[in-house]
Amino acid sequence: MAPEFASESRQKIMVVGHQNTIPYLLNQLNGGGFDFDNIPNYDFGKFFVVATKGIGQTEVIELRYYKTS
């Protein structure tokens, strides 16, 4: 799946996945490293913004969402 995302020039794509599929995709886009671990089942506030020019040419920003009362 990662090559298809990496080849889309100037496209904005939203990907929604599970605790193990999103880190897997990020690691693929990152060039096969294992920088991103599976997300714990109880963590619902993590999301990522990704900019890529191709496999191994990817920047990832990890953000967190917290609901305040």
VMD Tcl script that draws the C-alpha trace (Angstrom):
set ca {
  {0.00 0.00 0.00}
  {2.85 2.42 0.75}
  {4.07 2.70 -2.89}
  {0.62 3.87 -3.99}
  {0.62 6.65 -1.41}
  {4.17 7.64 -2.18}
  {3.45 7.97 -5.89}
  {0.47 10.31 -5.51}
  {1.88 13.74 -6.34}
  {0.42 16.70 -4.46}
  {-2.55 14.70 -3.25}
  {-4.16 14.95 0.16}
  {-5.13 11.52 1.40}
  {-6.74 10.60 4.70}
  {-6.04 7.12 5.99}
  {-7.90 5.60 8.91}
  {-6.66 2.34 10.32}
  {-6.08 0.22 13.35}
  {-3.45 0.08 16.05}
  {-1.14 -2.03 13.93}
  {-1.91 -0.95 10.34}
  {-1.07 2.74 10.70}
  {2.38 2.15 12.27}
  {3.06 -0.51 9.61}
  {2.22 1.98 6.83}
  {4.34 4.71 8.46}
  {7.29 2.31 8.73}
  {6.89 1.36 5.05}
  {6.83 5.01 3.95}
  {9.81 5.65 6.21}
  {11.87 3.20 4.19}
  {11.31 0.01 6.13}
  {12.66 1.11 9.49}
  {10.74 0.29 12.65}
  {10.41 3.75 14.13}
  {6.68 3.39 14.84}
  {5.39 0.77 17.27}
  {1.84 -0.52 17.44}
  {-0.53 1.87 19.16}
  {-1.94 0.59 22.48}
  {-5.62 -0.44 22.42}
  {-6.52 2.26 24.95}
  {-4.86 5.15 23.06}
  {-7.50 6.95 21.02}
  {-5.80 10.33 20.88}
  {-2.86 9.73 18.58}
  {-2.79 10.81 14.95}
  {-0.13 11.48 12.36}
  {0.45 14.06 9.64}
  {2.63 12.71 6.86}
  {4.39 14.42 3.96}
  {6.15 12.15 1.51}
  {8.05 12.46 -1.75}
  {8.52 8.70 -1.95}
  {9.63 5.70 0.02}
  {12.35 6.78 2.44}
  {11.64 10.47 1.82}
  {8.91 10.86 4.40}
  {8.38 13.26 7.26}
  {5.98 12.29 10.03}
  {4.55 14.54 12.71}
  {2.96 12.69 15.62}
  {0.16 14.62 17.31}
  {-2.15 13.93 20.23}
  {-5.74 14.86 20.79}
  {-6.88 15.44 24.35}
  {-10.41 16.28 25.31}
  {-10.55 18.92 28.02}
  {-13.50 19.22 30.32}
}
mol new
graphics top color blue
foreach p $ca { graphics top sphere $p radius 0.5 }
foreach p [lrange $ca 0 end-1] q [lrange $ca 1 end] { graphics top cylinder $p $q radius 0.2 }
display resetview
